[in-house]
Amino acid sequence: MLKALTEDKFRWPRRAETVVALTAEQLRWLLDGIDIDAMVPHPVRQYQFVG
């Protein structure tokens, strides 16, 4: 797969480390132009069965 931007740039994660480890999903998001540092994961929820 080859991705190229003509007028913009990829938003590389802002981290203190020189080497940034990304999951495959994060890499796909980065290549799709999503700023992964701006994304906030949903909080973990505990559900109970109600019937």
C-alpha distance matrix in Angstrom:
0.0 3.8 6.7 10.2 13.6 16.5 19.4 18.7 17.3 15.6 18.5 18.6 21.0 24.5 25.9 28.7 26.9 25.1 22.4 20.8 19.8 17.4 17.0 13.7 15.0 15.8 12.4 11.0 14.1 13.7 10.3 12.1 14.9 17.4 19.9 20.2 23.5 25.0 24.2 27.3 27.2 29.9 33.0 33.7 36.3 38.8 39.9 43.1 44.0 46.4 48.2
3.8 0.0 3.8 6.7 10.3 13.1 16.2 15.7 14.5 13.5 16.8 17.1 20.0 23.4 25.0 27.8 26.2 24.2 21.9 20.6 20.3 18.1 18.4 15.6 16.6 16.6 13.1 12.0 14.4 13.2 9.6 11.6 13.7 16.7 19.0 19.9 23.0 24.4 24.2 27.5 28.0 30.9 34.1 35.1 37.8 40.6 41.8 45.1 46.2 48.5 50.4
6.7 3.8 0.0 3.8 6.9 10.1 12.8 12.1 11.0 10.2 13.7 14.6 17.7 20.9 23.0 26.0 24.9 23.1 21.2 19.6 19.7 17.4 18.0 15.5 15.8 15.2 12.0 10.8 12.3 10.7 7.1 8.8 10.3 13.6 16.0 17.4 20.4 21.4 21.6 25.1 26.0 28.9 32.2 33.6 36.3 39.3 40.5 44.0 45.2 47.3 49.3
10.2 6.7 3.8 0.0 3.8 6.6 9.5 9.4 8.9 9.3 13.1 14.4 17.9 20.8 23.2 26.0 25.3 23.3 21.9 20.7 21.4 19.4 20.5 18.5 18.6 17.4 14.4 13.6 14.3 12.1 9.0 10.4 10.7 14.4 16.3 18.3 20.9 21.8 22.6 26.2 27.6 30.6 33.9 35.6 38.4 41.6 42.9 46.5 47.8 49.7 51.8
13.6 10.3 6.9 3.8 0.0 3.8 5.9 5.8 6.3 7.9 11.5 13.7 17.2 19.7 22.6 25.5 25.3 23.5 22.7 21.3 22.4 20.4 21.8 20.2 19.8 18.1 15.6 14.8 14.6 12.2 9.8 10.4 9.5 13.2 14.9 17.5 19.7 20.2 21.4 25.2 27.0 30.0 33.3 35.4 38.1 41.4 42.8 46.4 47.9 49.6 51.8
16.5 13.1 10.1 6.6 3.8 0.0 3.8 6.1 8.2 10.9 14.2 16.5 20.2 22.3 25.3 28.0 28.1 26.2 25.7 24.5 25.9 24.1 25.5 24.0 23.5 21.8 19.3 18.5 18.1 15.8 13.5 13.8 12.5 16.2 17.7 20.7 22.6 22.8 24.3 28.1 30.1 33.0 36.4 38.6 41.2 44.7 46.0 49.6 51.0 52.5 54.7
19.4 16.2 12.8 9.5 5.9 3.8 0.0 3.8 7.1 10.4 13.0 15.9 19.3 21.0 24.3 27.0 27.6 26.0 25.9 24.6 26.3 24.5 26.2 25.1 24.2 22.1 20.2 19.5 18.4 16.0 14.5 14.3 12.2 15.5 16.4 19.8 21.2 21.1 23.0 26.7 29.1 32.0 35.3 37.8 40.4 44.0 45.4 49.0 50.5 51.9 54.2
18.7 15.7 12.1 9.4 5.8 6.1 3.8 0.0 3.8 7.1 9.3 12.3 15.6 17.3 20.7 23.5 24.2 22.9 22.8 21.3 23.1 21.3 23.1 22.3 21.3 18.9 17.3 17.0 15.4 12.9 12.1 12.0 9.3 12.2 12.8 16.2 17.5 17.4 19.4 23.2 25.7 28.6 31.8 34.4 37.1 40.7 42.2 45.9 47.6 49.1 51.5
17.3 14.5 11.0 8.9 6.3 8.2 7.1 3.8 0.0 3.8 6.3 8.8 12.3 14.1 17.3 20.1 20.6 19.1 19.0 17.6 19.5 18.0 20.1 19.6 19.0 16.3 14.5 14.9 13.5 10.3 10.0 10.9 8.1 10.8 10.8 13.8 15.1 15.7 17.8 21.5 23.8 27.1 30.1 32.5 35.4 38.9 40.7 44.5 46.3 48.0 50.5
15.6 13.5 10.2 9.3 7.9 10.9 10.4 7.1 3.8 0.0 3.8 5.9 9.4 11.9 14.9 18.0 18.1 17.0 16.3 14.4 16.0 14.3 16.4 16.0 15.3 12.5 10.9 11.6 10.2 6.7 7.1 8.6 5.9 8.2 8.2 10.6 12.2 13.4 15.0 18.6 20.7 24.1 27.0 29.2 32.3 35.7 37.6 41.3 43.2 45.0 47.6
18.5 16.8 13.7 13.1 11.5 14.2 13.0 9.3 6.3 3.8 0.0 3.8 6.4 8.6 11.9 15.2 15.9 15.5 15.2 13.0 14.9 13.3 15.7 16.1 15.1 11.8 11.2 12.4 10.1 6.9 9.0 10.1 6.9 7.3 5.6 8.0 8.8 10.1 12.2 15.7 18.2 21.6 24.3 26.8 29.9 33.4 35.5 39.2 41.4 43.2 45.9
18.6 17.1 14.6 14.4 13.7 16.5 15.9 12.3 8.8 5.9 3.8 0.0 3.8 6.4 9.0 12.2 12.4 11.8 11.4 9.3 11.6 10.8 13.7 14.7 14.4 10.8 10.1 12.4 10.8 7.4 9.8 11.9 9.6 9.5 7.5 8.2 8.6 11.2 13.0 16.1 18.2 21.8 24.2 26.4 29.7 33.1 35.4 39.2 41.4 43.5 46.4
21.0 20.0 17.7 17.9 17.2 20.2 19.3 15.6 12.3 9.4 6.4 3.8 0.0 3.8 6.0 9.6 10.2 10.8 10.4 7.8 10.0 9.4 12.5 14.3 13.8 10.0 10.5 13.2 11.3 8.7 12.0 13.7 11.6 10.2 7.3 6.6 5.9 9.2 10.9 13.4 15.5 19.2 21.2 23.3 26.8 30.1 32.7 36.4 38.9 41.0 44.1
24.5 23.4 20.9 20.8 19.7 22.3 21.0 17.3 14.1 11.9 8.6 6.4 3.8 0.0 3.8 7.0 8.9 10.0 10.9 9.1 12.0 12.4 15.5 17.8 17.3 13.5 14.3 17.0 14.9 12.4 15.6 17.2 14.7 13.2 9.8 9.4 7.1 10.1 12.6 14.5 17.0 20.6 22.1 24.5 28.0 31.3 34.1 37.8 40.6 42.6 45.8
25.9 25.0 23.0 23.2 22.6 25.3 24.3 20.7 17.3 14.9 11.9 9.0 6.0 3.8 0.0 3.8 5.5 7.6 8.7 7.3 10.3 11.7 15.0 17.8 17.9 14.3 15.1 18.3 16.8 14.5 17.7 19.6 17.6 16.0 12.8 11.4 9.1 12.6 14.4 15.6 17.5 21.1 22.2 24.1 27.8 30.8 33.9 37.5 40.4 42.6 45.9
28.7 27.8 26.0 26.0 25.5 28.0 27.0 23.5 20.1 18.0 15.2 12.2 9.6 7.0 3.8 0.0 3.8 6.6 8.9 9.0 12.1 14.3 17.7 20.7 21.2 17.7 18.4 21.8 20.4 18.0 21.1 23.2 21.2 19.8 16.5 15.2 12.8 16.1 17.9 18.8 20.6 24.1 24.7 26.5 30.2 33.0 36.3 39.8 42.8 45.1 48.5
26.9 26.2 24.9 25.3 25.3 28.1 27.6 24.2 20.6 18.1 15.9 12.4 10.2 8.9 5.5 3.8 0.0 3.8 5.5 6.5 9.5 12.4 15.9 18.9 19.9 16.7 17.0 20.7 20.0 17.6 20.4 22.9 21.4 20.3 17.5 15.8 14.1 17.8 19.1 20.1 21.3 24.9 25.5 26.9 30.7 33.4 36.6 40.0 42.9 45.5 48.8
25.1 24.2 23.1 23.3 23.5 26.2 26.0 22.9 19.1 17.0 15.5 11.8 10.8 10.0 7.6 6.6 3.8 0.0 3.8 6.5 9.9 12.8 16.5 18.9 20.4 17.2 16.7 20.3 20.1 17.3 19.4 22.4 21.0 20.5 18.1 16.8 15.8 19.4 20.9 22.4 23.7 27.4 28.4 29.7 33.5 36.2 39.3 42.8 45.6 48.1 51.3
22.4 21.9 21.2 21.9 22.7 25.7 25.9 22.8 19.0 16.3 15.2 11.4 10.4 10.9 8.7 8.9 5.5 3.8 0.0 3.8 6.5 9.7 13.2 15.5 17.4 14.6 13.9 17.7 17.9 15.4 17.4 20.6 19.7 19.2 17.3 15.6 15.3 19.1 19.9 21.5 22.2 25.9 27.0 28.0 31.8 34.4 37.3 40.8 43.4 46.1 49.2
20.8 20.6 19.6 20.7 21.3 24.5 24.6 21.3 17.6 14.4 13.0 9.3 7.8 9.1 7.3 9.0 6.5 6.5 3.8 0.0 3.8 6.3 10.0 12.6 14.0 11.1 10.8 14.6 14.6 12.4 14.9 17.7 17.0 16.1 14.2 12.1 12.1 15.9 16.3 17.9 18.6 22.2 23.6 24.6 28.4 31.1 33.9 37.4 40.0 42.6 45.6
19.8 20.3 19.7 21.4 22.4 25.9 26.3 23.1 19.5 16.0 14.9 11.6 10.0 12.0 10.3 12.1 9.5 9.9 6.5 3.8 0.0 3.8 6.9 9.8 11.6 9.4 9.5 13.2 13.8 12.5 14.7 17.4 17.5 16.3 15.1 12.4 13.1 16.7 16.3 17.6 17.4 20.9 22.2 22.7 26.4 28.9 31.6 35.0 37.4 40.2 43.2
17.4 18.1 17.4 19.4 20.4 24.1 24.5 21.3 18.0 14.3 13.3 10.8 9.4 12.4 11.7 14.3 12.4 12.8 9.7 6.3 3.8 0.0 3.8 6.5 7.9 5.7 6.1 9.6 10.2 9.5 11.8 14.2 14.6 13.4 12.7 9.9 11.6 14.8 13.9 15.5 15.2 18.6 20.4 21.0 24.5 27.1 29.6 33.1 35.2 38.0 40.8
17.0 18.4 18.0 20.5 21.8 25.5 26.2 23.1 20.1 16.4 15.7 13.7 12.5 15.5 15.0 17.7 15.9 16.5 13.2 10.0 6.9 3.8 0.0 3.8 5.3 5.1 6.3 8.7 9.9 10.5 12.4 14.2 15.5 14.0 14.1 11.1 13.4 16.0 14.2 15.4 14.3 17.3 19.2 19.3 22.6 25.0 27.2 30.5 32.5 35.3 38.0
13.7 15.6 15.5 18.5 20.2 24.0 25.1 22.3 19.6 16.0 16.1 14.7 14.3 17.8 17.8 20.7 18.9 18.9 15.5 12.6 9.8 6.5 3.8 0.0 3.8 5.5 5.1 6.3 8.7 9.9 10.6 12.4 14.5 13.7 14.8 12.4 15.3 17.5 15.6 17.3 16.2 18.9 21.2 21.3 24.3 26.6 28.4 31.7 33.2 36.0 38.4
15.0 16.6 15.8 18.6 19.8 23.5 24.2 21.3 19.0 15.3 15.1 14.4 13.8 17.3 17.9 21.2 19.9 20.4 17.4 14.0 11.6 7.9 5.3 3.8 0.0 3.8 5.4 5.1 6.3 8.7 10.0 10.6 12.6 11.2 12.6 10.2 13.5 15.0 12.7 14.4 13.2 15.8 18.5 18.9 21.7 24.3 25.9 29.3 30.8 33.3 35.7
15.8 16.6 15.2 17.4 18.1 21.8 22.1 18.9 16.3 12.5 11.8 10.8 10.0 13.5 14.3 17.7 16.7 17.2 14.6 11.1 9.4 5.7 5.1 5.5 3.8 0.0 3.8 5.4 5.0 6.1 8.6 9.7 10.7 8.9 9.5 6.9 10.1 12.1 10.4 12.6 12.3 15.5 18.1 19.1 22.2 25.2 27.1 30.7 32.5 35.0 37.6
12.4 13.1 12.0 14.4 15.6 19.3 20.2 17.3 14.5 10.9 11.2 10.1 10.5 14.3 15.1 18.4 17.0 16.7 13.9 10.8 9.5 6.1 6.3 5.1 5.4 3.8 0.0 3.8 5.4 5.0 6.2 8.5 9.9 9.6 10.6 9.1 12.3 14.4 13.4 16.0 16.0 19.2 21.9 22.9 26.0 28.8 30.7 34.2 35.9 38.3 40.8
11.0 12.0 10.8 13.6 14.8 18.5 19.5 17.0 14.9 11.6 12.4 12.4 13.2 17.0 18.3 21.8 20.7 20.3 17.7 14.6 13.2 9.6 8.7 6.3 5.1 5.4 3.8 0.0 3.8 5.5 5.1 6.1 8.8 8.8 11.1 10.2 13.9 15.2 13.7 16.5 16.3 19.1 22.2 23.1 25.8 28.7 30.1 33.5 34.9 37.2 39.5
14.1 14.4 12.3 14.3 14.6 18.1 18.4 15.4 13.5 10.2 10.1 10.8 11.3 14.9 16.8 20.4 20.0 20.1 17.9 14.6 13.8 10.2 9.9 8.7 6.3 5.0 5.4 3.8 0.0 3.8 5.5 5.0 6.4 5.2 7.6 7.0 10.8 11.6 10.2 13.3 13.7 16.6 19.9 21.3 24.1 27.2 28.7 32.3 33.9 35.9 38.3
13.7 13.2 10.7 12.1 12.2 15.8 16.0 12.9 10.3 6.7 6.9 7.4 8.7 12.4 14.5 18.0 17.6 17.3 15.4 12.4 12.5 9.5 10.5 9.9 8.7 6.1 5.0 5.5 3.8 0.0 3.8 5.4 5.2 5.2 6.5 6.7 10.0 11.4 11.3 14.7 15.7 19.0 22.0 23.7 26.7 30.0 31.7 35.4 37.2 39.2 41.8
10.3 9.6 7.1 9.0 9.8 13.5 14.5 12.1 10.0 7.1 9.0 9.8 12.0 15.6 17.7 21.1 20.4 19.4 17.4 14.9 14.7 11.8 12.4 10.6 10.0 8.6 6.2 5.1 5.5 3.8 0.0 3.8 5.3 7.4 9.7 10.4 13.7 14.9 14.7 18.1 18.9 22.0 25.2 26.7 29.5 32.6 34.1 37.7 39.2 41.3 43.6
12.1 11.6 8.8 10.4 10.4 13.8 14.3 12.0 10.9 8.6 10.1 11.9 13.7 17.2 19.6 23.2 22.9 22.4 20.6 17.7 17.4 14.2 14.2 12.4 10.6 9.7 8.5 6.1 5.0 5.4 3.8 0.0 3.8 5.8 9.2 10.5 13.9 14.1 13.6 17.0 18.0 20.6 24.1 25.8 28.3 31.5 32.7 36.2 37.5 39.3 41.5
14.9 13.7 10.3 10.7 9.5 12.5 12.2 9.3 8.1 5.9 6.9 9.6 11.6 14.7 17.6 21.2 21.4 21.0 19.7 17.0 17.5 14.6 15.5 14.5 12.6 10.7 9.9 8.8 6.4 5.2 5.3 3.8 0.0 3.8 6.5 9.0 11.8 11.8 12.2 16.0 17.7 20.5 23.9 26.1 28.7 32.1 33.6 37.2 38.8 40.4 42.8
17.4 16.7 13.6 14.4 13.2 16.2 15.5 12.2 10.8 8.2 7.3 9.5 10.2 13.2 16.0 19.8 20.3 20.5 19.2 16.1 16.3 13.4 14.0 13.7 11.2 8.9 9.6 8.8 5.2 5.2 7.4 5.8 3.8 0.0 3.8 5.8 8.8 8.4 8.5 12.2 13.9 16.8 20.2 22.5 25.1 28.6 30.1 33.8 35.6 37.2 39.7
19.9 19.0 16.0 16.3 14.9 17.7 16.4 12.8 10.8 8.2 5.6 7.5 7.3 9.8 12.8 16.5 17.5 18.1 17.3 14.2 15.1 12.7 14.1 14.8 12.6 9.5 10.6 11.1 7.6 6.5 9.7 9.2 6.5 3.8 0.0 3.8 5.5 5.5 6.9 10.6 13.1 16.3 19.3 21.8 24.8 28.3 30.3 34.0 36.1 37.8 40.6
20.2 19.9 17.4 18.3 17.5 20.7 19.8 16.2 13.8 10.6 8.0 8.2 6.6 9.4 11.4 15.2 15.8 16.8 15.6 12.1 12.4 9.9 11.1 12.4 10.2 6.9 9.1 10.2 7.0 6.7 10.4 10.5 9.0 5.8 3.8 0.0 3.8 5.4 5.2 8.4 10.3 13.8 16.5 18.8 21.9 25.4 27.5 31.3 33.5 35.4 38.3
23.5 23.0 20.4 20.9 19.7 22.6 21.2 17.5 15.1 12.2 8.8 8.6 5.9 7.1 9.1 12.8 14.1 15.8 15.3 12.1 13.1 11.6 13.4 15.3 13.5 10.1 12.3 13.9 10.8 10.0 13.7 13.9 11.8 8.8 5.5 3.8 0.0 3.8 5.5 7.8 10.5 14.1 16.2 18.8 22.1 25.6 28.1 31.8 34.4 36.2 39.3
25.0 24.4 21.4 21.8 20.2 22.8 21.1 17.4 15.7 13.4 10.1 11.2 9.2 10.1 12.6 16.1 17.8 19.4 19.1 15.9 16.7 14.8 16.0 17.5 15.0 12.1 14.4 15.2 11.6 11.4 14.9 14.1 11.8 8.4 5.5 5.4 3.8 0.0 3.8 6.4 9.9 12.9 15.3 18.4 21.3 25.0 27.1 30.9 33.3 34.8 37.8
24.2 24.2 21.6 22.6 21.4 24.3 23.0 19.4 17.8 15.0 12.2 13.0 10.9 12.6 14.4 17.9 19.1 20.9 19.9 16.3 16.3 13.9 14.2 15.6 12.7 10.4 13.4 13.7 10.2 11.3 14.7 13.6 12.2 8.5 6.9 5.2 5.5 3.8 0.0 3.8 6.5 9.6 12.4 15.3 18.1 21.8 23.8 27.5 29.8 31.4 34.4
27.3 27.5 25.1 26.2 25.2 28.1 26.7 23.2 21.5 18.6 15.7 16.1 13.4 14.5 15.6 18.8 20.1 22.4 21.5 17.9 17.6 15.5 15.4 17.3 14.4 12.6 16.0 16.5 13.3 14.7 18.1 17.0 16.0 12.2 10.6 8.4 7.8 6.4 3.8 0.0 3.8 6.6 8.9 12.0 14.8 18.5 20.8 24.5 27.1 28.6 31.8
27.2 28.0 26.0 27.6 27.0 30.1 29.1 25.7 23.8 20.7 18.2 18.2 15.5 17.0 17.5 20.6 21.3 23.7 22.2 18.6 17.4 15.2 14.3 16.2 13.2 12.3 16.0 16.3 13.7 15.7 18.9 18.0 17.7 13.9 13.1 10.3 10.5 9.9 6.5 3.8 0.0 3.8 6.4 8.8 11.8 15.3 17.6 21.3 23.9 25.7 28.8
29.9 30.9 28.9 30.6 30.0 33.0 32.0 28.6 27.1 24.1 21.6 21.8 19.2 20.6 21.1 24.1 24.9 27.4 25.9 22.2 20.9 18.6 17.3 18.9 15.8 15.5 19.2 19.1 16.6 19.0 22.0 20.6 20.5 16.8 16.3 13.8 14.1 12.9 9.6 6.6 3.8 0.0 3.8 6.4 8.6 12.3 14.3 18.0 20.5 22.1 25.3
33.0 34.1 32.2 33.9 33.3 36.4 35.3 31.8 30.1 27.0 24.3 24.2 21.2 22.1 22.2 24.7 25.5 28.4 27.0 23.6 22.2 20.4 19.2 21.2 18.5 18.1 21.9 22.2 19.9 22.0 25.2 24.1 23.9 20.2 19.3 16.5 16.2 15.3 12.4 8.9 6.4 3.8 0.0 3.8 6.2 9.8 12.4 16.1 19.1 20.8 24.2
33.7 35.1 33.6 35.6 35.4 38.6 37.8 34.4 32.5 29.2 26.8 26.4 23.3 24.5 24.1 26.5 26.9 29.7 28.0 24.6 22.7 21.0 19.3 21.3 18.9 19.1 22.9 23.1 21.3 23.7 26.7 25.8 26.1 22.5 21.8 18.8 18.8 18.4 15.3 12.0 8.8 6.4 3.8 0.0 3.8 6.8 9.8 13.4 16.5 18.7 22.1
36.3 37.8 36.3 38.4 38.1 41.2 40.4 37.1 35.4 32.3 29.9 29.7 26.8 28.0 27.8 30.2 30.7 33.5 31.8 28.4 26.4 24.5 22.6 24.3 21.7 22.2 26.0 25.8 24.1 26.7 29.5 28.3 28.7 25.1 24.8 21.9 22.1 21.3 18.1 14.8 11.8 8.6 6.2 3.8 0.0 3.8 6.3 9.9 13.0 15.0 18.5
38.8 40.6 39.3 41.6 41.4 44.7 44.0 40.7 38.9 35.7 33.4 33.1 30.1 31.3 30.8 33.0 33.4 36.2 34.4 31.1 28.9 27.1 25.0 26.6 24.3 25.2 28.8 28.7 27.2 30.0 32.6 31.5 32.1 28.6 28.3 25.4 25.6 25.0 21.8 18.5 15.3 12.3 9.8 6.8 3.8 0.0 3.8 6.8 10.2 12.6 16.2
39.9 41.8 40.5 42.9 42.8 46.0 45.4 42.2 40.7 37.6 35.5 35.4 32.7 34.1 33.9 36.3 36.6 39.3 37.3 33.9 31.6 29.6 27.2 28.4 25.9 27.1 30.7 30.1 28.7 31.7 34.1 32.7 33.6 30.1 30.3 27.5 28.1 27.1 23.8 20.8 17.6 14.3 12.4 9.8 6.3 3.8 0.0 3.8 6.7 9.0 12.5
43.1 45.1 44.0 46.5 46.4 49.6 49.0 45.9 44.5 41.3 39.2 39.2 36.4 37.8 37.5 39.8 40.0 42.8 40.8 37.4 35.0 33.1 30.5 31.7 29.3 30.7 34.2 33.5 32.3 35.4 37.7 36.2 37.2 33.8 34.0 31.3 31.8 30.9 27.5 24.5 21.3 18.0 16.1 13.4 9.9 6.8 3.8 0.0 3.8 6.2 9.7
44.0 46.2 45.2 47.8 47.9 51.0 50.5 47.6 46.3 43.2 41.4 41.4 38.9 40.6 40.4 42.8 42.9 45.6 43.4 40.0 37.4 35.2 32.5 33.2 30.8 32.5 35.9 34.9 33.9 37.2 39.2 37.5 38.8 35.6 36.1 33.5 34.4 33.3 29.8 27.1 23.9 20.5 19.1 16.5 13.0 10.2 6.7 3.8 0.0 3.8 6.4
46.4 48.5 47.3 49.7 49.6 52.5 51.9 49.1 48.0 45.0 43.2 43.5 41.0 42.6 42.6 45.1 45.5 48.1 46.1 42.6 40.2 38.0 35.3 36.0 33.3 35.0 38.3 37.2 35.9 39.2 41.3 39.3 40.4 37.2 37.8 35.4 36.2 34.8 31.4 28.6 25.7 22.1 20.8 18.7 15.0 12.6 9.0 6.2 3.8 0.0 3.8
48.2 50.4 49.3 51.8 51.8 54.7 54.2 51.5 50.5 47.6 45.9 46.4 44.1 45.8 45.9 48.5 48.8 51.3 49.2 45.6 43.2 40.8 38.0 38.4 35.7 37.6 40.8 39.5 38.3 41.8 43.6 41.5 42.8 39.7 40.6 38.3 39.3 37.8 34.4 31.8 28.8 25.3 24.2 22.1 18.5 16.2 12.5 9.7 6.4 3.8 0.0
